[in-house]
């Protein structure tokens, strides 16, 4: 039975999210019982409704009181209602771990999203502004209110300015998210930030600056013991993000380049804390914990330095709950050494998908949970407020972070009067940890301790050197020997110190800033450092480019520096130095490729001629010339006739490029050779294809006539298809009739898809096709494909969609289920849905789920990662998303519609936007580059890239299983991606005639051969990590034998040996390179192998006919 | 004597010959940057102007936006700055003010004299747009107030004041050229007592209390003296109304209510219309209270 609900015509709008009928029991006792805790951990309720409600952020004060802002108004004020959100102060006066006193500090707030007591009062984020509230008479109720900063956007109330924390430097740090546009007027000038980012603000000087940009919705921010900063993202999937100055994360508007987080494929995280102190078991100290609010749990991560950044490894979960309203959104270490968790308590999270006024939204409840460890003493409360200055100084070396932080805060509060004591204390310290705290305390007091900074910049520990440079970053004006310090740090042996050196240089634009920064190229580079260097080269363009142009700056003997700078800048510059390197053959490999692509990006017409004269058959050079023509509309000013040389080439890759280039240049001498190639009859198809593409780029009446003639007269099917397709580019109305004929006969081949794409480029050609379809019938499958393709273009052509529906006799697809139908569907999913079967449905190739979506680390990146979708999305949301993708589009996944001057439109996710080009990611994951010069308009499209009706081919039971599978993703249990280091990304061998012919002689070793003709396609594991043998392409063996063959590598770059733990070795062969590793006949096995190698190092083959067990391999680093 | 001289100077700055007065049913819109935006929270500007209007019924709408410029830079969300300018135009078209009070220049002044011509050209386009969108009978240009230097380590603002003066002069010229009234807040507030600003730029409660009567006078009107509790009663009502209007014209969640995610929450945009009736009834209360306190005062 086909799924009939798809074709119901229904007029009843979806009334509400029916999926959530089972509202959990709000009894805190029940909730407490639902926690799943590791051995030795205990949890208790610190505070609950009605004492508190809807906590958003919490922070401690130096008296050990917990301040929290709460919003019952969220997500949106009701017209005429009072602004009555609260700022509460909680106290545990008798030290029993339960709050027993609550004071309402303020009750007139409007969706307050952050709170931080400091400076004798409290900073509060209040929608468009940051307030400073103060109690002047000691009753713990605000009686002074001052606007500190205003101009924050409110485009989305879960993106508002949020997440306050006090840096070790005494400054106020805060964050904003993707939809927010902020315009702050400060006495130092206006500061604007479009989209997400991290700000810092020094109250004494009222200076507010942007530290980093991007991230989707980051609500976790923390400093480690060395003053490095990290963030988590509540709508991004990269786990922990390293935040360094001028970093740009995903989705920052207009970003040409972004830097990713440390754990791609993680669930969305809200809040972040580092476990520390004596109460926490030693094994957990230094571990970062972050709430996975959708999965009702708290994840943990361990970081270790890696180059200039970090490697972050996910550990076993910190804790989890089976309670569906447990929504941990903030975590903080408390004064007693326990871990405190703010629980937003809501069956419904956020507000995009569910109506603002939905009755199931909870507006009253909220909890603070307290986690302690059995048999471990709590931390004794120390006196901070009112303590002697000497006592506070002594606390700077406490093992308890809480005590260090608040002693520092209290010293800051006391102001300049503590400086003599601080100086005296500092002079007595020998331990560098103490000196760092001293340095920060000075900084907190708005004083630059020059000698101390210099001393720590020379520490033997790179972490302290980096910390010293962070102070230089903020206070460079006050450090006399700043230039020498930075110059030295640029050559530091530690990559993170070098990163900070580049950051410091970025603060000090000048003649030497870029040349000095480029020196980091003389030592090993990594992505983070590369980003920082790229960024300063662009930011300081006005400093170094004039010097380079005037000849004052030559980069002599530093071609590598020059190449980097030019490539990063992407602007026309003198290229003589680069050409010399190419011409004398000094540049090799990647450097040569870089030099060529740089010339393509920035060279003049003369430069392009010079490049072309170097070689006319070099693929890299041809690519460079293609890019120059496409993106920059630039071609060699002379010597183009040499294109005839590569048109003689028998190398496919050379000929194809040359053909297109000749057409684009409209090189007359090439016309006849292209025509001949197109018309020639040979076994190889590429000359024809190249000829066709070349001629298309040539264009003109002669070419149109030729294509039309071949389209109607050629005896060969694929040639006619090719001609029609080319004709459709040039003259869609003439091509339409022939195209319909092809579509009528076409099976679901790539031909049909490509042909449709050509007609969907603009309204004129799609209308031409619609007209030609009048009165014609199409195979159903083709018509469905047509509707899907047309429906995912940025501006869906309604006439063509109707024409497809008519031609394929498709009934209009129901995009919404009626309330009763939805309820029935939800009940079926819950009652009958089988998530295991559903996963198999999910993995069906024709559904294409995996092409666009990842679950954890395996799968595509076009659509949102589904790793925890079940934890947040109600069932009816999932059903609606599948039936009508346009109804629900996640932030960060809206498509961009670019219309070019020729009337064509391009649809995809925005990848980057540079000075010269816009890059989109299309629905197949490929990149579309569009020259900025060609762009007429660029808008955010209301159309999803997910085609409607993808599930139309499913039986109803399959659909039910699929939804059930999605609804389980991320919940505790079988469909939670575990933190075990399993091989999840494979490359599987496509069938190749060679294996059948030769396997008799060679045995399975044939799979391990580095044979160039093999084709390997990426394939992801199931959620469990298993790769089912019967899903792998069936590679022919002798007789009935069929093999599944997959390659994989060791993830990560550890140095020690790795143990491959294999689930089952029956009918399995394993090779390291081409060398077979002997395996037991059956059962599990553990194999030790040395570290290293690429992602195709190992080849595993299984007999997929006689073996039923999937392949599951864990990679355990040997300690 | 010096005060008198200053006052005479201010009056001379008003480029129109006849004196300004409110008319029955006037709608006054304020546009500008942080100075204007924050004024709504304290209510002084509106209270003083409402009192100066006497028994004449006047309503006020504050369209100030932190960080804004004559180009509408701060008002755009996901589009280019032009989108912000268009948004302002739409707001003005909807409100149809009869009097528009414009205060820009404080943001631009940070850029120094080199950006002055660009600023004045943009200001001209803004005035054209205001005229076209509203047909307002009076457009009054306000100079930004001066910055003040607070105790160290706060930055010294002398340079910024030098630049502000240049912009003030340019705005005054523009007003004269266009035969618009000009109110010189820079002059009016120069030499005021210290500590009126929170951060060297922006007034708080205390600052607006001082600047409001000066604005009234700079416009050639007479400030009404009232007992502070009477003034504050009225002011609080005005502040409440301002809050409601703010929630309506600059709503949170606009992405979902009216922009590219309206397919998710657009159904709730109709709630914004519900504010109209609430605001109208609050304005009636304000008018009634104003009549009462003025009677008492007389």
Interface residues (C-beta under 8 A of the other chain):
Chain A: X75 X76 X77 X78 X79 X80 X83 X111 X127 X128 X146 X147 X148 X150 X151 X153 X154 X155 X156 X157 X160 X179 X181 X182 X183 X184 X185 X186 X187 X188 X189 X190 X192 X204 X205 X206 X253 X351 X352 X353 X355 X356 X357 X446 X886 X887 X888 X889 X891 X894 X940 X942
Chain B: X33 X34 X37 X38 X41 X65 X66 X67 X68 X73 X74 X76 X77 X78 X106 X107 X110 X147 X153 X154 X155 X157 X160 X198 X199 X200 X201 X202 X204 X243 X244 X247 X248 X250 X251 X252 X253 X254 X255 X256 X259 X260 X261 X263 X264 X265 X267 X268 X271 X272 X274 X275 X278
